């Protein structure tokens, strides 16, 4: 798992010195010490009439995950989440429900790539997700193949031989991009952010994936095997071209 980034560790110095009204909940009240697993929800727009291309959906889900951290790096759950299972949950919503979730939870981070959209959130207790979020489907998320857009300098390389569903691939892509932001060469990450966080997906066969992941010297994601694929399978990594 990725090591904790300095901007997450810096949360120990996050005390707000601005006076608060007496009825304003403290951080401890809003975010009690988690007793169970934390999970980062990512809500992927799957439009019923005009869905985006699969690779764009996968890329935008990964971007939403990282955008949530960049938007609110001092949220108190990032640190314990990053030190734990590093779990993500990619859920799908049609256009109407996507808008409802965005309106109901204004603390989200919105990511957009072409027609693809996703909402990223800070980690939440897995056993007490908000009802609106918990009702959204996880399994069975599928987007059609289509124009994935131009390749970018920074790419999410996926192990195409595993045959992952859209939702599974999106979660693995999000793991890879998040790990790279935390552990990648700072100059590369800074240049990517300065260039507008452009990201795309590249699918590799088994031999290409193994060879390029070794040469890339970036974190390679191995799945825990909870769903779809064999535990320990290498699924994704970041290519910097």
C-alpha positions in Angstrom: 0.0 0.0 0.0 1.2 3.6 -0.6 3.0 5.3 2.2 1.3 8.3 3.8 2.0 11.5 1.9 3.3 14.5 3.9 0.2 16.5 3.1 -1.8 13.9 4.8 0.5 13.6 7.8 0.3 17.4 8.2 -3.3 17.0 9.4 -2.0 16.7 13.0 -1.4 20.5 12.8 -4.9 21.2 11.4 -6.5 22.8 14.5 -8.8 25.7 13.5 -8.1 28.8 15.6 -11.1 30.7 14.3 -13.7 31.0 17.1 -16.7 28.8 16.5 -20.3 29.3 17.5 -21.3 27.2 20.5 -23.6 25.0 18.4 -20.9 24.2 15.8 -19.8 20.5 16.1 -16.2 19.9 16.8 -14.0 17.9 14.4 -14.1 15.0 16.9 -17.9 15.1 16.8 -18.2 15.4 13.0 -15.5 12.7 12.4 -15.2 10.4 15.4 -12.3 7.9 15.6 -13.2 5.2 13.0 -13.8 1.8 14.6 -14.0 -0.1 11.3 -12.9 0.0 7.7 -12.9 3.3 5.9 -13.8 3.5 2.2 -13.5 6.2 -0.4 -16.8 6.5 -2.4 -16.5 7.4 -6.1 -19.7 8.0 -8.0 -19.4 7.4 -11.8 -22.0 8.9 -14.1 -23.4 6.1 -16.3 -25.9 8.0 -18.5 -28.7 5.7 -19.7 -29.1 7.3 -23.1 -25.6 8.6 -23.9 -23.0 6.9 -21.8 -19.4 7.9 -22.1 -16.7 5.6 -23.5 -15.4 3.0 -21.1 -11.8 4.1 -20.9 -12.9 7.7 -20.3 -15.2 6.5 -17.5 -12.3 4.6 -15.9 -9.9 7.5 -16.2 -12.4 10.0 -14.8 -13.1 7.8 -11.8 -9.4 7.7 -11.0 -9.2 11.4 -11.4 -12.1 12.0 -9.0 -10.4 9.9 -6.4 -7.3 12.1 -6.5 -9.3 15.3 -6.9 -11.0 14.6 -3.6 -7.6 14.5 -1.8 -6.3 17.7 -3.6 -9.6 19.5 -2.7 -9.5 18.7 1.0 -6.1 17.3 2.0 -6.7 18.0 5.7 -9.8 15.9 6.1 -9.1 13.8 9.3 -9.9 10.5 7.7 -7.3 10.5 4.9 -4.5 9.5 7.3 -6.2 6.4 8.9 -7.6 5.4 5.5 -4.2 5.5 3.8 -2.7 3.5 6.7 -5.5 0.9 6.4 -7.0 -1.1 3.6 -6.9 1.9 1.2 -10.4 0.8 0.0 -12.4 2.4 -2.8 -16.0 1.8 -3.9 -16.9 2.9 -7.4 -20.7 3.2 -7.6 -22.8 4.2 -10.6 -25.6 6.7 -11.0 -27.7 7.9 -13.9 -27.8 11.6 -14.7 -30.7 12.3 -12.4 -29.3 10.5 -9.4 -25.8 11.9 -10.1 -27.2 15.4 -9.9 -29.0 14.6 -6.6 -25.9 13.2 -5.0 -23.8 16.2 -6.1 -26.5 18.6 -4.6 -26.9 16.6 -1.4 -23.2 16.3 -0.7 -21.5 19.6 -1.7 -18.2 18.5 -0.2 -17.6 16.3 -3.3 -14.9 16.8 -5.9 -16.2 16.8 -9.5 -13.9 15.4 -12.2 -14.7 15.7 -15.9 -13.0 14.2 -19.0 -14.9 14.9 -22.2 -18.4 13.5 -21.6 -17.2 11.5 -18.6 -18.0 12.7 -15.0 -17.4 11.3 -11.6 -17.7 12.5 -8.0 -14.9 11.8 -5.5 -15.3 12.0 -1.7 -13.0 11.8 1.3 -13.1 8.4 3.1 -16.1 7.4 5.1 -16.9 4.6 7.5 -17.8 1.6 5.3 -20.6 0.4 7.6 -22.4 3.8 7.8 -22.3 5.3 4.3 -25.0 8.0 3.7 -28.2 6.3 2.5 -28.2 8.1 -0.8 -24.7 6.8 -1.5 -25.2 3.3 -0.1 -28.2 2.6 -2.4 -26.1 3.2 -5.5 -25.1 0.0 -7.3 -21.5 -1.3 -7.3 -21.6 -4.5 -9.2 -22.5 -4.8 -12.9 -21.2 -1.3 -13.9 -20.5 -1.5 -17.6 -19.7 1.3 -20.1 -19.5 0.8 -23.9 -16.2 0.8 -25.8 -15.8 4.0 -27.8 -13.4 6.8 -28.5 -11.2 7.1 -25.5 -9.7 10.4 -26.5 -6.1 11.3 -27.2 -3.3 9.5 -25.1 -1.8 11.8 -22.5 1.7 12.0 -21.1 0.5 10.4 -17.8 -1.5 7.2 -18.5 -3.2 4.5 -16.4 -1.9 1.2 -17.7 -4.4 -1.6 -17.2 -3.8 -5.4 -17.4 -6.3 -6.0 -20.1 -6.0 -9.8 -19.9 -7.8 -9.8 -16.6 -11.1 -8.9 -18.3 -12.2 -6.6 -15.5 -15.6 -4.9 -15.6 -15.8 -1.1 -15.9 -16.3 -0.7 -12.2 -13.5 -3.0 -11.2 -11.1 -1.5 -13.7 -12.1 2.0 -12.4 -11.3 1.1 -8.8 -7.9 -0.4 -9.8 -7.2 2.7 -11.9 -8.0 4.9 -9.0 -5.7 2.9 -6.7 -2.9 3.3 -9.3 -3.3 7.0 -9.8 -3.7 7.7 -6.0 -0.6 5.6 -5.3 1.4 7.4 -7.9 0.4 10.8 -6.5 1.6 9.8 -3.1 4.7 7.9 -4.1 5.7 9.0 -7.6 8.6 11.2 -8.5 7.6 14.7 -7.1 8.7 16.4 -10.3 6.5 14.2 -12.4 3.5 14.6 -10.1 4.0 18.4 -10.0 4.3 18.7 -13.7 1.1 16.6 -14.2 -0.8 18.9 -11.8 0.5 22.0 -13.5 -0.6 20.6 -16.8 -4.2 20.3 -15.7 -4.1 16.6 -14.4 -4.6 15.2 -17.9 -5.0 11.4 -17.7 -6.0 8.6 -20.1 -6.1 4.8 -20.1 -3.8 2.4 -22.0 -4.7 -1.4 -22.1 -1.8 -3.8 -22.1 -1.6 -7.5 -22.8 0.0 -9.7 -20.1 3.6 -9.7 -21.5 3.5 -5.9 -22.2 2.0 -5.2 -18.8 4.7 -7.2 -16.9 7.6 -5.7 -19.0 6.4 -2.1 -18.8 5.5 -2.2 -15.2 9.0 -3.3 -14.3 10.5 -0.6 -16.4 8.1 2.1 -15.2 9.4 2.2 -11.6 6.0 3.3 -10.3 3.7 1.6 -7.8 2.0 -1.5 -9.3 -1.4 -2.4 -7.9 -2.1 -5.9 -6.8 -5.8 -6.7 -6.1 -6.9 -8.1 -2.8 -9.2 -10.5 -4.7 -12.5 -9.6 -3.0 -14.3 -9.5 -6.4 -13.9 -10.7 -10.0 -10.2 -11.6 -10.1 -7.6 -13.8 -8.3 -6.1 -12.4 -5.2 -2.7 -10.9 -5.8 -3.3 -10.2 -9.5 -1.3 -7.2 -10.9 -4.0 -4.8 -12.3 -2.7 -1.3 -13.0 0.2 1.1 -12.8 1.0 4.7 -14.0 3.0 5.3 -17.2 4.8 8.6 -17.6 5.7 9.0 -21.2 
